[in-house]
Amino acid sequence: MANICVFCSSSSKIDEIYKKAAEELGELIGKCGHTLIYGGSRLGLMGVLSKSVKENGGKVIGIIPEHLQKLAEGEDEIIKAKNMHHRKEIMELKSDAFIALPGGIGTLDEIFEILIGIQLKIHNKPISIININSYYEDLIKQLDKINREGFGDLNFDIVNINDLFHFSENPKEALDYVLKRI
């Protein structure tokens, strides 16, 4: 069974379509017997996701900075990180693959941390970004522009940064993608 790290929002002020996607992803992870590695918050998509994983028989490991530990609830295991940077480091080390649901700047930071690790050959763990409700369309356009303008070429084997990850339309496609590449 795999350790699947999911990056997503802790905001509760979001459309139901995103909550349904988080619930669906949690159900898939749980029913397959995988372990969820996530940011440890009971709020927003994080809370919906972790609850769904648990309800469907999966294990949940929350990794949360010490100053936010009061937001943790219902995990099988809580790992306290010194700060946000340390949290990302632990998440990367404990995970076999990554999936990103919609989120804010924290989610984007986590996505780019993983992409940089792949590009610099620090690791080769797969990541799929779920483009629910066309949420990541502007990011797709920006990444295409980075490639067109030559900023994606860092003289590594991977010239096109779009080769570092996969955009998915739904949770099942994202999970299938990462599991085939572990």
Backbone as numpy.savetxt, mean C-alpha at the origin, in Angstrom:
# Nx Ny Nz CAx CAy CAz Cx Cy Cz
1.86 -18.32 2.79 1.02 -17.14 2.79 1.91 -15.90 2.79
1.39 -14.85 2.21 2.19 -13.64 2.00 1.85 -12.56 3.02
2.83 -11.72 3.27 2.64 -10.49 4.03 2.40 -9.37 3.03
1.17 -8.87 2.98 0.79 -7.85 2.02 0.66 -6.52 2.74
1.49 -5.57 2.37 1.42 -4.23 2.95 0.47 -3.38 2.11
-0.48 -2.73 2.77 -1.41 -1.86 2.07 -1.26 -0.45 2.60
-1.05 0.47 1.67 -1.00 1.90 1.97 -2.36 2.48 1.65
-2.91 3.30 2.57 -4.21 3.92 2.32 -4.47 5.03 3.33
-5.57 5.69 3.12 -5.93 6.86 3.90 -6.42 6.52 5.31
-6.16 7.44 6.22 -6.76 7.34 7.54 -7.95 8.30 7.66
-8.28 8.98 6.58 -9.41 9.92 6.58 -10.73 9.17 6.49
-11.69 9.64 7.25 -13.05 9.08 7.19 -13.98 9.95 6.36
-13.50 11.09 5.90 -14.32 12.04 5.15 -14.21 11.79 3.65
-14.39 10.54 3.25 -14.20 10.16 1.85 -15.43 9.42 1.33
-15.52 9.32 0.02 -16.64 8.68 -0.64 -16.70 7.19 -0.30
-17.91 6.67 -0.27 -18.14 5.25 0.03 -17.45 4.31 -0.94
-17.24 4.74 -2.18 -16.61 3.87 -3.18 -15.22 3.42 -2.72
-14.51 4.30 -2.01 -13.17 3.96 -1.51 -13.26 3.01 -0.32
-14.25 3.21 0.53 -14.44 2.31 1.67 -14.81 0.90 1.19
-15.63 0.82 0.16 -16.01 -0.49 -0.39 -14.80 -1.20 -0.98
-13.93 -0.45 -1.62 -12.71 -1.05 -2.19 -11.81 -1.58 -1.06
-11.68 -0.81 0.02 -10.87 -1.26 1.15 -11.46 -2.50 1.79
-12.77 -2.53 1.91 -13.44 -3.70 2.48 -13.24 -4.92 1.58
-13.37 -4.73 0.27 -13.17 -5.83 -0.68 -11.73 -6.35 -0.63
-10.77 -5.45 -0.60 -9.37 -5.87 -0.52 -9.12 -6.63 0.78
-9.65 -6.14 1.89 -9.51 -6.83 3.16 -10.11 -8.23 3.14
-11.26 -8.35 2.50 -11.91 -9.66 2.37 -11.03 -10.62 1.58
-10.48 -10.14 0.46 -9.60 -10.99 -0.36 -8.36 -11.42 0.40
-7.73 -10.50 1.08 -6.52 -10.81 1.86 -6.84 -11.82 2.95
-7.92 -11.56 3.69 -8.31 -12.44 4.79 -8.69 -13.84 4.34
-9.54 -13.94 3.33 -10.00 -15.25 2.87 -8.88 -16.08 2.27
-7.86 -15.42 1.74 -6.71 -16.15 1.19 -5.70 -16.54 2.28
-5.93 -16.09 3.51 -5.05 -16.44 4.62 -3.77 -15.64 4.69
-3.73 -14.51 4.00 -2.54 -13.66 4.03 -2.55 -12.76 5.27
-1.42 -12.16 5.53 -1.28 -11.21 6.64 -1.26 -9.80 6.08
-2.05 -8.93 6.68 -2.03 -7.52 6.33 -0.99 -6.80 7.17
-0.11 -6.08 6.50 0.82 -5.16 7.15 0.29 -3.78 6.78
0.06 -2.92 7.76 -0.48 -1.60 7.43 -0.10 -0.60 8.51
-0.53 0.63 8.32 -0.13 1.73 9.19 -0.68 1.74 10.59
-1.56 0.81 10.94 -1.96 0.61 12.32 -3.10 1.46 12.85
-3.72 2.30 12.05 -4.79 3.16 12.53 -6.15 2.51 12.37
-7.03 2.77 13.29 -8.41 2.28 13.19 -9.29 3.25 12.40
-8.72 4.36 11.93 -9.48 5.39 11.24 -9.50 5.20 9.73
-10.53 5.73 9.08 -10.60 5.78 7.62 -10.49 4.43 6.95
-9.85 4.46 5.77 -9.68 3.22 5.01 -8.85 2.21 5.77
-7.90 2.69 6.57 -7.09 1.76 7.36 -7.97 0.91 8.27
-8.91 1.56 8.96 -9.81 0.84 9.86 -10.73 -0.12 9.13
-11.29 0.33 8.01 -12.17 -0.53 7.20 -11.40 -1.75 6.72
-10.21 -1.53 6.21 -9.36 -2.60 5.68 -9.01 -3.62 6.75
-8.48 -3.16 7.88 -8.04 -4.10 8.92 -9.20 -4.88 9.50
-10.33 -4.22 9.69 -11.52 -4.92 10.20 -11.96 -6.01 9.23
-11.95 -5.71 7.94 -12.35 -6.69 6.93 -11.40 -7.89 6.88
-10.11 -7.62 6.98 -9.13 -8.73 7.00 -9.43 -9.65 8.18
-9.61 -9.08 9.37 -9.87 -9.87 10.58 -11.17 -10.66 10.45
-12.23 -10.00 9.95 -13.53 -10.67 9.81 -13.49 -11.83 8.83
-12.49 -11.81 7.96 -12.39 -12.86 6.94 -11.24 -13.83 7.19
-10.75 -13.87 8.42 -9.80 -14.89 8.83 -8.34 -14.58 8.64
-8.00 -13.36 8.25 -6.60 -12.99 8.06 -5.98 -12.43 9.32
-4.69 -12.34 9.31 -3.92 -11.77 10.41 -3.61 -10.32 10.09
-3.56 -9.47 11.13 -3.32 -8.03 10.94 -2.16 -7.59 11.82
-1.16 -6.99 11.18 -0.03 -6.40 11.90 -0.03 -4.90 11.61
-0.22 -4.12 12.66 -0.20 -2.67 12.54 1.15 -2.13 12.95
1.67 -1.22 12.14 2.96 -0.59 12.45 2.68 0.90 12.59
2.84 1.40 13.79 2.38 2.75 14.08 3.44 3.52 14.87
3.64 4.78 14.52 4.58 5.60 15.30 4.10 5.75 16.74
5.04 5.83 17.66 4.72 5.93 19.08 3.72 7.04 19.37
3.87 8.18 18.73 3.00 9.32 19.05 1.56 9.14 18.54
1.31 8.10 17.74 -0.04 7.82 17.24 -0.61 6.51 17.77
0.06 5.88 18.70 -0.34 4.54 19.14 -1.75 4.49 19.71
-2.30 5.60 20.16 -3.67 5.60 20.68 -4.70 5.31 19.59
-4.29 5.40 18.32 -5.19 5.14 17.19 -5.24 3.67 16.80
-4.39 2.85 17.41 -4.33 1.42 17.08 -5.42 0.67 17.83
-5.98 -0.35 17.14 -7.03 -1.14 17.76 -7.33 -2.37 16.92
-7.41 -3.54 17.55 -7.89 -4.74 16.89 -6.86 -5.53 16.10
-5.60 -5.18 16.17 -4.59 -5.92 15.43 -4.17 -7.18 16.19
-3.64 -8.15 15.46 -3.06 -9.31 16.10 -1.72 -8.94 16.73
-1.07 -7.98 16.10 0.24 -7.52 16.59 0.38 -6.03 16.26
0.91 -5.30 17.22 1.22 -3.88 17.01 2.73 -3.72 17.17
3.32 -3.06 16.19 4.75 -2.74 16.27 4.85 -1.23 16.37
5.49 -0.76 17.42 5.64 0.68 17.62 6.93 1.14 16.96
6.79 2.11 16.08 7.94 2.70 15.39 8.31 4.02 16.07
9.57 4.40 15.96 10.02 5.66 16.56 9.38 6.87 15.89
9.20 6.78 14.58 8.65 7.91 13.82 8.14 7.38 12.48
7.68 8.28 11.61 7.11 7.86 10.33 8.16 7.20 9.43
9.37 7.73 9.43 10.43 7.14 8.61 10.71 5.70 9.06
10.82 5.50 10.35 11.06 4.17 10.90 9.89 3.24 10.58
8.68 3.76 10.62 7.48 2.98 10.27 7.58 2.45 8.85
7.94 3.31 7.90 8.06 2.86 6.50 9.15 1.80 6.37
10.23 1.97 7.09 11.33 0.99 7.04 10.86 -0.38 7.52
10.13 -0.42 8.62 9.63 -1.68 9.15 8.62 -2.30 8.18
7.73 -1.46 7.64 6.73 -1.97 6.70 7.41 -2.62 5.49
8.43 -1.97 4.98 9.15 -2.52 3.82 9.81 -3.85 4.16
10.47 -3.92 5.30 11.17 -5.15 5.69 10.23 -6.31 5.94
9.07 -6.07 6.53 8.14 -7.14 6.89 7.26 -7.60 5.74
7.23 -6.86 4.64 6.26 -7.14 3.58 6.89 -7.86 2.40
6.06 -8.70 1.76 6.45 -9.39 0.54 6.01 -8.61 -0.70
4.96 -7.81 -0.54 4.39 -7.05 -1.67 3.60 -5.88 -1.12
3.27 -4.94 -2.02 2.59 -3.71 -1.62 1.42 -3.42 -2.53
0.36 -2.90 -1.93 -0.81 -2.43 -2.66 -1.15 -1.06 -2.10
-1.51 -0.14 -2.98 -1.93 1.19 -2.53 -3.37 1.44 -2.94
-4.19 1.73 -1.96 -5.53 2.25 -2.19 -5.41 3.78 -2.26
-6.46 4.49 -2.60 -6.38 5.95 -2.56 -6.02 6.46 -1.17
-5.29 7.56 -1.17 -4.89 8.18 0.09 -4.32 9.56 -0.16
-3.85 10.16 0.89 -3.30 11.51 0.83 -1.79 11.52 0.67
-1.16 12.57 1.20 0.28 12.72 1.00 1.08 11.63 1.70
0.56 11.10 2.79 1.25 10.00 3.45 1.28 8.76 2.58
0.17 8.47 1.93 0.11 7.32 1.01 1.04 7.53 -0.17
1.05 8.74 -0.73 1.96 9.02 -1.84 3.41 8.86 -1.40
3.74 9.33 -0.20 5.09 9.18 0.33 5.47 7.70 0.42
4.56 6.88 0.90 4.82 5.45 1.02 5.00 4.80 -0.35
4.15 5.16 -1.30 4.27 4.62 -2.66 5.64 4.95 -3.23
6.04 6.22 -3.15 7.30 6.63 -3.76 8.51 6.04 -3.04
8.40 5.82 -1.76 9.48 5.15 -1.03 9.73 3.75 -1.61
8.65 3.02 -1.88 8.78 1.68 -2.45 9.31 1.75 -3.88
8.79 2.69 -4.68 9.25 2.81 -6.07 10.74 3.14 -6.14
11.21 4.01 -5.27 12.64 4.34 -5.25 13.46 3.11 -4.88
12.96 2.33 -3.92 13.66 1.10 -3.54 13.79 0.13 -4.69
12.73 0.02 -5.50 12.78 -0.86 -6.67 13.75 -0.29 -7.70
13.63 1.00 -7.98 14.48 1.62 -9.01 15.96 1.53 -8.67
16.30 1.69 -7.39 17.70 1.63 -6.97 18.16 0.21 -6.64
17.26 -0.76 -6.89 17.55 -2.18 -6.68 17.86 -2.52 -5.22
17.22 -1.80 -4.33 17.31 -2.11 -2.91 16.45 -3.33 -2.62
15.34 -3.44 -3.33 14.47 -4.61 -3.25 13.76 -4.76 -4.60
13.08 -5.88 -4.75 12.32 -6.12 -5.98 10.92 -6.61 -5.64
10.32 -5.98 -4.63 8.98 -6.38 -4.19 7.94 -5.66 -5.03
6.92 -6.38 -5.50 5.93 -5.78 -6.39 5.00 -4.80 -5.67
4.53 -3.83 -6.44 3.54 -2.88 -5.93 2.49 -2.64 -7.01
1.24 -2.65 -6.58 0.12 -2.31 -7.45 -0.65 -1.17 -6.81
-0.99 -0.19 -7.61 -1.71 1.00 -7.16 -3.13 0.90 -7.72
-4.12 0.89 -6.83 -5.51 0.72 -7.26 -6.10 2.08 -7.62
-6.48 2.20 -8.87 -6.98 3.45 -9.43 -8.52 3.52 -9.37
-9.06 3.30 -8.20 -10.52 3.34 -8.00 -11.03 4.75 -8.32
-12.13 4.81 -9.06 -12.78 6.09 -9.35 -11.84 7.08 -10.04
-10.87 6.54 -10.79 -9.85 7.34 -11.49 -9.04 8.23 -10.54
-8.92 7.80 -9.30 -8.26 8.61 -8.28 -6.82 8.98 -8.65
-6.10 8.05 -9.26 -4.68 8.28 -9.55 -4.42 8.74 -10.98
-5.43 9.18 -11.71 -5.24 9.60 -13.10 -4.20 10.70 -13.25
-4.21 11.68 -12.37 -3.22 12.76 -12.47 -1.81 12.26 -12.16
-1.70 11.30 -11.26 -0.39 10.71 -10.98 0.11 9.95 -12.21
-0.77 9.23 -12.87 -0.39 8.52 -14.09 0.15 9.51 -15.12
-0.55 10.62 -15.30 -0.11 11.65 -16.25 1.24 12.23 -15.85
1.44 12.47 -14.56 2.72 13.03 -14.10 3.86 12.05 -14.33
3.62 10.79 -14.05 4.67 9.79 -14.27 5.00 9.65 -15.76
3.99 9.73 -16.60 4.24 9.72 -18.05 5.08 10.93 -18.45
4.80 12.09 -17.88 5.58 13.29 -18.19 7.03 13.15 -17.71
7.22 12.58 -16.56 8.57 12.33 -16.05 9.35 11.50 -17.07
8.70 10.47 -17.61 9.36 9.64 -18.62 9.64 10.41 -19.91
8.62 11.12 -20.41 8.77 11.88 -21.66 9.89 12.91 -21.57
10.02 13.54 -20.42 11.02 14.60 -20.23 12.40 14.06 -19.86
12.51 12.74 -19.71 13.80 12.12 -19.44 14.19 12.02 -17.97
13.30 12.41 -17.06 13.65 12.38 -15.64 13.54 10.98 -15.04
12.97 10.03 -15.75 12.85 8.67 -15.25 14.10 7.84 -15.50
15.00 8.34 -16.32 16.22 7.61 -16.68 17.34 8.02 -15.74
17.67 7.11 -14.83 18.76 7.38 -13.90 19.97 6.49 -14.21
20.06 6.07 -15.48 21.14 5.20 -15.94 21.15 3.85 -15.23
19.96 3.38 -14.88 19.80 2.04 -14.34 19.20 1.19 -15.44
19.04 -0.10 -15.19 18.45 -0.99 -16.18 17.01 -0.60 -16.51
16.31 -0.07 -15.52 14.91 0.32 -15.73 14.91 1.78 -16.17
14.55 2.01 -17.42 14.54 3.37 -17.95 13.17 4.00 -17.78
12.12 3.24 -17.96 10.77 3.75 -17.87 10.24 3.49 -16.46
9.97 4.55 -15.71 9.53 4.34 -14.33 8.19 3.61 -14.25
7.43 3.59 -15.33 6.18 2.83 -15.33 6.43 1.33 -15.24
7.66 0.89 -15.47 8.00 -0.52 -15.32 8.20 -0.92 -13.86
8.16 0.04 -12.96 8.40 -0.24 -11.54 7.16 -0.71 -10.80
5.99 -0.50 -11.37 4.75 -0.76 -10.65 3.63 -1.08 -11.63
2.46 -1.30 -11.08 1.28 -1.66 -11.88 0.09 -0.85 -11.36
-0.68 -0.30 -12.27 -1.94 0.32 -11.88 -3.04 -0.72 -12.08
-3.89 -0.87 -11.09 -5.01 -1.81 -11.13 -6.32 -1.04 -11.09
-7.34 -1.65 -11.61 -8.67 -1.03 -11.60 -9.50 -1.46 -10.39
-9.08 -2.56 -9.73 -9.86 -3.06 -8.60 -8.97 -3.88 -7.66
-9.45 -4.17 -6.46 -8.65 -4.91 -5.49 -8.22 -6.30 -5.95
-9.10 -7.04 -6.61 -8.73 -8.39 -7.06 -7.57 -8.34 -8.04
-7.64 -7.45 -9.00 -6.56 -7.31 -9.98 -5.24 -6.95 -9.29
-5.29 -6.07 -8.31 -4.08 -5.66 -7.58 -3.48 -6.83 -6.82
-4.32 -7.57 -6.09 -3.81 -8.70 -5.30 -3.27 -9.79 -6.22
-3.98 -10.09 -7.29 -3.50 -11.10 -8.24 -2.14 -10.70 -8.81
-2.00 -9.43 -9.16 -0.74 -8.93 -9.73 0.43 -9.15 -8.76
0.28 -8.70 -7.52 1.42 -8.79 -6.60 1.71 -10.24 -6.21
0.68 -11.05 -6.06 0.92 -12.45 -5.66 1.66 -13.23 -6.74
1.43 -12.91 -7.99 2.13 -13.59 -9.09 3.60 -13.19 -9.16
3.98 -12.13 -8.49 5.34 -11.61 -8.60 6.17 -11.75 -7.33
5.61 -12.43 -6.36 6.35 -12.64 -5.10 7.33 -13.78 -5.30
